[in-house]
Amino acid sequence: MDLTEPVLLTPEGLEKLKRDLDVALKRRAEAGERLKEAFQPGDIEDNPEYEQAKEEVGLLDARIYELQEMIGRAQIIRDTHARRPRAGRQEEGRQGHRRRTLRDPHAHGQGGQVTPRR
């Protein structure tokens, strides 16, 4: 992650990062509690619960740091000039051929089907 570059996000993308951060912070608090409960003086080497909790805390700390950095460097973009194919819309192809989008490109996570105009 380049810490000098802005993170380009839509308003929705920024909100998602903030929700992810809230979830990660809650999970971190829970993992910290498990770490405290698993700690037994003198018996750390043979304690898999402690090792697992310690690893989880480390992973969550890294994710929290990453999310905080991304949110802190967020630059909101509003793409008003983007052309997304819509169902039934005619598009001009690279070589001047007309094509028509048959299906919504966002339906069920699949791209729209484009057919040559006859």
C-alpha positions as CSV (number, residue, x, y, z in Angstrom):
1,M,0.0,0.0,0.0
2,D,1.5,3.3,-1.1
3,L,1.0,5.7,1.8
4,T,1.6,8.8,-0.4
5,E,-1.2,8.2,-2.9
6,P,-4.8,9.2,-2.3
7,V,-7.4,6.4,-2.3
8,L,-10.1,7.2,-4.9
9,L,-13.5,6.1,-3.6
10,T,-17.1,6.6,-4.3
11,P,-19.2,7.8,-1.4
12,E,-20.6,4.3,-1.1
13,G,-17.1,2.8,-1.1
14,L,-16.1,5.1,1.7
15,E,-19.1,4.1,3.8
16,K,-18.3,0.5,3.2
17,L,-14.7,1.0,4.5
18,K,-16.1,2.7,7.6
19,R,-18.5,-0.2,8.2
20,D,-15.6,-2.6,7.7
21,L,-13.5,-0.6,10.2
22,D,-16.3,-0.7,12.8
23,V,-16.6,-4.5,12.4
24,A,-12.8,-5.0,12.7
25,L,-12.7,-2.8,15.8
26,K,-15.4,-4.9,17.5
27,R,-13.7,-8.2,16.4
28,R,-10.4,-6.8,17.8
29,A,-12.0,-6.1,21.2
30,E,-13.4,-9.6,21.3
31,A,-10.0,-11.1,20.3
32,G,-8.3,-9.1,23.0
33,E,-10.6,-10.6,25.6
34,R,-9.9,-14.1,24.3
35,L,-6.2,-13.3,24.5
36,K,-6.5,-12.2,28.1
37,E,-8.6,-15.3,29.0
38,A,-6.1,-17.7,27.2
39,F,-3.1,-16.2,28.9
40,Q,-1.8,-18.5,31.7
41,P,1.5,-17.5,33.3
42,G,4.3,-20.0,32.7
43,D,2.3,-22.0,30.2
44,I,2.4,-19.9,27.1
45,E,4.4,-22.3,24.9
46,D,1.8,-25.1,25.2
47,N,-1.3,-23.0,24.9
48,P,-2.8,-23.1,21.4
49,E,-5.7,-20.9,22.4
50,Y,-3.3,-18.2,23.3
51,E,-1.3,-18.5,20.1
52,Q,-4.5,-18.5,18.0
53,A,-5.8,-15.4,19.8
54,K,-2.4,-13.6,19.5
55,E,-2.4,-14.3,15.7
56,E,-5.9,-13.1,15.3
57,V,-5.1,-9.9,17.2
58,G,-2.1,-9.3,15.0
59,L,-4.2,-9.8,11.8
60,L,-6.9,-7.6,13.0
61,D,-4.5,-4.9,14.0
62,A,-3.0,-4.9,10.5
63,R,-6.5,-4.7,8.9
64,I,-7.5,-1.9,11.2
65,Y,-4.4,0.0,10.3
66,E,-5.0,-0.5,6.6
67,L,-8.6,0.6,6.8
68,Q,-7.7,3.7,8.9
69,E,-5.0,4.7,6.4
70,M,-7.4,4.2,3.4
71,I,-10.1,6.2,5.1
72,G,-7.7,9.0,6.1
73,R,-6.4,9.3,2.5
74,A,-9.8,8.9,0.8
75,Q,-10.6,11.2,-2.1
76,I,-14.3,11.1,-3.1
77,I,-14.9,10.8,-6.8
78,R,-18.2,11.4,-8.5
79,D,-18.2,9.8,-12.0
80,T,-20.8,11.8,-13.8
81,H,-19.3,11.1,-17.3
82,A,-19.2,7.3,-17.1
83,R,-21.1,5.5,-19.7
84,R,-22.5,2.2,-18.5
85,P,-24.4,0.1,-21.0
86,R,-28.1,-0.1,-20.1
87,A,-30.5,-2.8,-21.2
88,G,-31.8,-1.9,-24.7
89,R,-29.4,1.0,-25.2
90,Q,-27.6,1.3,-28.5
91,E,-23.8,1.8,-28.3
92,E,-21.3,2.8,-31.0
93,G,-18.5,0.2,-31.3
94,R,-14.8,0.9,-32.0
95,Q,-15.2,0.4,-35.8
96,G,-18.5,2.3,-36.1
97,H,-20.7,-0.7,-35.7
98,R,-23.9,-0.3,-33.8
99,R,-24.5,-2.7,-30.9
100,R,-27.4,-3.1,-28.6
101,T,-27.1,-4.2,-24.9
102,L,-29.5,-7.0,-24.3
103,R,-29.4,-7.4,-20.6
104,D,-28.6,-5.2,-17.5
105,P,-24.9,-5.5,-17.0
106,H,-25.3,-5.4,-13.2
107,A,-28.0,-8.1,-12.9
108,H,-26.8,-11.1,-10.8
109,G,-23.2,-9.9,-11.0
110,Q,-22.8,-10.8,-14.7
111,G,-21.8,-8.5,-17.5
112,G,-24.3,-7.3,-20.1
113,Q,-24.4,-9.2,-23.4
114,V,-23.8,-7.0,-26.4
115,T,-24.9,-8.1,-29.9
116,P,-24.1,-6.6,-33.3
117,R,-26.9,-4.5,-34.8
118,R,-28.3,-6.2,-38.0
